[in-house]
Amino acid sequence: MNLLDYKNLIDGKPIHIATVNSDNNPNLAVASDVRVIEENKIIISVN
């Protein structure tokens, strides 16, 4: 997948990031700012 194809959908939009730790406890964060910097790299800012 080339993230540059989705740059207009991703850049500057908030997204949700969900993970699960080793004890199966969910974690959820809202990334307030996301930027595509290369075809396979993004920068995520979580406040």
MODELLER restraints for C-alpha pairs under 7 A, 6 or more apart:
rsr = mdl.restraints
at = mdl.atoms
rsr.add(forms.Gaussian(group=physical.xy_distance, feature=features.Distance(at['CA:2:A'], at['CA:39:A']), mean=4.95, stdev=0.5))
rsr.add(forms.Gaussian(group=physical.xy_distance, feature=features.Distance(at['CA:2:A'], at['CA:40:A']), mean=6.12, stdev=0.5))
rsr.add(forms.Gaussian(group=physical.xy_distance, feature=features.Distance(at['CA:3:A'], at['CA:36:A']), mean=6.77, stdev=0.5))
rsr.add(forms.Gaussian(group=physical.xy_distance, feature=features.Distance(at['CA:3:A'], at['CA:39:A']), mean=4.91, stdev=0.5))
rsr.add(forms.Gaussian(group=physical.xy_distance, feature=features.Distance(at['CA:3:A'], at['CA:40:A']), mean=5.78, stdev=0.5))
rsr.add(forms.Gaussian(group=physical.xy_distance, feature=features.Distance(at['CA:4:A'], at['CA:36:A']), mean=6.83, stdev=0.5))
rsr.add(forms.Gaussian(group=physical.xy_distance, feature=features.Distance(at['CA:4:A'], at['CA:38:A']), mean=6.85, stdev=0.5))
rsr.add(forms.Gaussian(group=physical.xy_distance, feature=features.Distance(at['CA:4:A'], at['CA:39:A']), mean=5.12, stdev=0.5))
rsr.add(forms.Gaussian(group=physical.xy_distance, feature=features.Distance(at['CA:7:A'], at['CA:36:A']), mean=6.04, stdev=0.5))
rsr.add(forms.Gaussian(group=physical.xy_distance, feature=features.Distance(at['CA:10:A'], at['CA:34:A']), mean=6.55, stdev=0.5))
rsr.add(forms.Gaussian(group=physical.xy_distance, feature=features.Distance(at['CA:10:A'], at['CA:35:A']), mean=6.78, stdev=0.5))
rsr.add(forms.Gaussian(group=physical.xy_distance, feature=features.Distance(at['CA:11:A'], at['CA:34:A']), mean=5.45, stdev=0.5))
rsr.add(forms.Gaussian(group=physical.xy_distance, feature=features.Distance(at['CA:11:A'], at['CA:35:A']), mean=4.63, stdev=0.5))
rsr.add(forms.Gaussian(group=physical.xy_distance, feature=features.Distance(at['CA:11:A'], at['CA:36:A']), mean=6.24, stdev=0.5))
rsr.add(forms.Gaussian(group=physical.xy_distance, feature=features.Distance(at['CA:12:A'], at['CA:33:A']), mean=5.23, stdev=0.5))
rsr.add(forms.Gaussian(group=physical.xy_distance, feature=features.Distance(at['CA:12:A'], at['CA:34:A']), mean=5.42, stdev=0.5))
rsr.add(forms.Gaussian(group=physical.xy_distance, feature=features.Distance(at['CA:12:A'], at['CA:35:A']), mean=6.29, stdev=0.5))
rsr.add(forms.Gaussian(group=physical.xy_distance, feature=features.Distance(at['CA:13:A'], at['CA:33:A']), mean=5.96, stdev=0.5))
rsr.add(forms.Gaussian(group=physical.xy_distance, feature=features.Distance(at['CA:13:A'], at['CA:34:A']), mean=6.26, stdev=0.5))
rsr.add(forms.Gaussian(group=physical.xy_distance, feature=features.Distance(at['CA:14:A'], at['CA:30:A']), mean=6.69, stdev=0.5))
rsr.add(forms.Gaussian(group=physical.xy_distance, feature=features.Distance(at['CA:14:A'], at['CA:31:A']), mean=5.41, stdev=0.5))
rsr.add(forms.Gaussian(group=physical.xy_distance, feature=features.Distance(at['CA:14:A'], at['CA:32:A']), mean=4.64, stdev=0.5))
rsr.add(forms.Gaussian(group=physical.xy_distance, feature=features.Distance(at['CA:14:A'], at['CA:33:A']), mean=5.58, stdev=0.5))
rsr.add(forms.Gaussian(group=physical.xy_distance, feature=features.Distance(at['CA:14:A'], at['CA:34:A']), mean=6.82, stdev=0.5))
rsr.add(forms.Gaussian(group=physical.xy_distance, feature=features.Distance(at['CA:15:A'], at['CA:30:A']), mean=5.76, stdev=0.5))
rsr.add(forms.Gaussian(group=physical.xy_distance, feature=features.Distance(at['CA:15:A'], at['CA:31:A']), mean=5.26, stdev=0.5))
rsr.add(forms.Gaussian(group=physical.xy_distance, feature=features.Distance(at['CA:15:A'], at['CA:32:A']), mean=6.94, stdev=0.5))
rsr.add(forms.Gaussian(group=physical.xy_distance, feature=features.Distance(at['CA:16:A'], at['CA:28:A']), mean=6.90, stdev=0.5))
rsr.add(forms.Gaussian(group=physical.xy_distance, feature=features.Distance(at['CA:16:A'], at['CA:29:A']), mean=5.80, stdev=0.5))
rsr.add(forms.Gaussian(group=physical.xy_distance, feature=features.Distance(at['CA:16:A'], at['CA:30:A']), mean=4.55, stdev=0.5))
rsr.add(forms.Gaussian(group=physical.xy_distance, feature=features.Distance(at['CA:16:A'], at['CA:31:A']), mean=6.09, stdev=0.5))
rsr.add(forms.Gaussian(group=physical.xy_distance, feature=features.Distance(at['CA:17:A'], at['CA:28:A']), mean=5.73, stdev=0.5))
rsr.add(forms.Gaussian(group=physical.xy_distance, feature=features.Distance(at['CA:17:A'], at['CA:29:A']), mean=5.30, stdev=0.5))
rsr.add(forms.Gaussian(group=physical.xy_distance, feature=features.Distance(at['CA:17:A'], at['CA:30:A']), mean=6.23, stdev=0.5))
rsr.add(forms.Gaussian(group=physical.xy_distance, feature=features.Distance(at['CA:18:A'], at['CA:27:A']), mean=5.64, stdev=0.5))
rsr.add(forms.Gaussian(group=physical.xy_distance, feature=features.Distance(at['CA:18:A'], at['CA:28:A']), mean=4.55, stdev=0.5))
rsr.add(forms.Gaussian(group=physical.xy_distance, feature=features.Distance(at['CA:18:A'], at['CA:29:A']), mean=6.61, stdev=0.5))
rsr.add(forms.Gaussian(group=physical.xy_distance, feature=features.Distance(at['CA:19:A'], at['CA:26:A']), mean=5.88, stdev=0.5))
rsr.add(forms.Gaussian(group=physical.xy_distance, feature=features.Distance(at['CA:19:A'], at['CA:27:A']), mean=5.21, stdev=0.5))
rsr.add(forms.Gaussian(group=physical.xy_distance, feature=features.Distance(at['CA:19:A'], at['CA:28:A']), mean=6.60, stdev=0.5))
rsr.add(forms.Gaussian(group=physical.xy_distance, feature=features.Distance(at['CA:20:A'], at['CA:26:A']), mean=4.44, stdev=0.5))
rsr.add(forms.Gaussian(group=physical.xy_distance, feature=features.Distance(at['CA:20:A'], at['CA:27:A']), mean=5.91, stdev=0.5))
rsr.add(forms.Gaussian(group=physical.xy_distance, feature=features.Distance(at['CA:30:A'], at['CA:46:A']), mean=6.33, stdev=0.5))
rsr.add(forms.Gaussian(group=physical.xy_distance, feature=features.Distance(at['CA:31:A'], at['CA:44:A']), mean=6.25, stdev=0.5))
rsr.add(forms.Gaussian(group=physical.xy_distance, feature=features.Distance(at['CA:31:A'], at['CA:45:A']), mean=5.49, stdev=0.5))
rsr.add(forms.Gaussian(group=physical.xy_distance, feature=features.Distance(at['CA:31:A'], at['CA:46:A']), mean=4.38, stdev=0.5))
rsr.add(forms.Gaussian(group=physical.xy_distance, feature=features.Distance(at['CA:31:A'], at['CA:47:A']), mean=7.00, stdev=0.5))
rsr.add(forms.Gaussian(group=physical.xy_distance, feature=features.Distance(at['CA:32:A'], at['CA:45:A']), mean=5.97, stdev=0.5))
rsr.add(forms.Gaussian(group=physical.xy_distance, feature=features.Distance(at['CA:32:A'], at['CA:46:A']), mean=5.71, stdev=0.5))
rsr.add(forms.Gaussian(group=physical.xy_distance, feature=features.Distance(at['CA:32:A'], at['CA:47:A']), mean=6.62, stdev=0.5))
rsr.add(forms.Gaussian(group=physical.xy_distance, feature=features.Distance(at['CA:33:A'], at['CA:44:A']), mean=6.13, stdev=0.5))
rsr.add(forms.Gaussian(group=physical.xy_distance, feature=features.Distance(at['CA:33:A'], at['CA:45:A']), mean=5.23, stdev=0.5))
rsr.add(forms.Gaussian(group=physical.xy_distance, feature=features.Distance(at['CA:34:A'], at['CA:42:A']), mean=6.86, stdev=0.5))
rsr.add(forms.Gaussian(group=physical.xy_distance, feature=features.Distance(at['CA:34:A'], at['CA:43:A']), mean=5.65, stdev=0.5))
rsr.add(forms.Gaussian(group=physical.xy_distance, feature=features.Distance(at['CA:34:A'], at['CA:44:A']), mean=4.71, stdev=0.5))
rsr.add(forms.Gaussian(group=physical.xy_distance, feature=features.Distance(at['CA:34:A'], at['CA:45:A']), mean=6.34, stdev=0.5))
rsr.add(forms.Gaussian(group=physical.xy_distance, feature=features.Distance(at['CA:35:A'], at['CA:42:A']), mean=5.52, stdev=0.5))
rsr.add(forms.Gaussian(group=physical.xy_distance, feature=features.Distance(at['CA:35:A'], at['CA:43:A']), mean=5.21, stdev=0.5))
rsr.add(forms.Gaussian(group=physical.xy_distance, feature=features.Distance(at['CA:35:A'], at['CA:44:A']), mean=6.78, stdev=0.5))
rsr.add(forms.Gaussian(group=physical.xy_distance, feature=features.Distance(at['CA:36:A'], at['CA:42:A']), mean=4.40, stdev=0.5))
rsr.add(forms.Gaussian(group=physical.xy_distance, feature=features.Distance(at['CA:36:A'], at['CA:43:A']), mean=6.47, stdev=0.5))
